[in-house]
């Protein structure tokens, strides 16, 4: 039996504002790693930096939730390893 030592990963869409951003802040404070997705990825990246979130725990992706292919593609780097990819 293997032991998981990495913190859990949460994938949040709509993370550039409102509930998505609030969830990102709360999960981060609770020790989770974040895969954050938003149409406005530039604004999301600026928010992540302004909050001082550690880049090894947060990955930002640009995608529109109305585009299932874009959302699936955004999830692909984090999904296979259950970890945030390195930039």
N, C-alpha and C positions, 0 to 999 in steps of 0.2 A: 504494500500500500504506500502511495506517495503522499507527501505532505505538501500542501500548497502554502508557499510563503509569501507570494505576492498579494498585495491588497486587491480586492475585487474591482472590476471594471464596469462602469456604467456608460451607456451610449445614449446621449441626449440630443434630440433634434430640436430645432427652434431655440438654440441656446444663446442667441445674441441679445435676447431681451425677455422681459416678462417672466413667466413661470419657468421657462427653460433655463434662463440665467439664474433664477433663484434656486432651482434644483441643483444646478452645477455648483453654486457656492456651498450649498448645504452638504452635498455628497463629498466635495473636496475637504471641507472641515471635518467630515467624519472619516477621512483617510482613504477614500476611494480614488482610483485612477479614472480619468475622464476622457472620453472620446466625444467631442462636441461638434455638432453639425449645425450649420446655418447658411442661408442664402447669402447673408452679409458676413462672410468669413473675415473680411478685413476689420470690421467693427468688433467682431467676436475676438479676434486675435488681440486687438487693442485693449479690450476689456480684460482679457486673461493677463496681459502684461501689467495693466494698471492695478490689478488685484495682487500682483506678486505671486501668482500661482507657479509652482515649480514645473518647468518644461518636461521633466522626466515623468511627470504624473498627468500631463494634459496634452492631448492632440486635438488640433482644430482642422475641420474639413469644411469645404464649401460645397453645398448641395441644396437643392430645392426639394422639399418633401413631396411636391406634386410630381416629381420625376423619379420613379421607382428605381430606374437604372442608376441614376446619380446617387441615390441613398444607399443602394447595394454596393456600389463602387466605393463610397466613402467608408463603409463598414469593413470592407475586405482587408485592409492592412491590420486592423486590430483583432478581427475575429479568429483567425487560425491559431494565434498564440495566446489569446486571452490577455493581451498586453498592449500597451500603447507603443506604436512604432517610434523609432527615433527619427528626428528631423535631419 
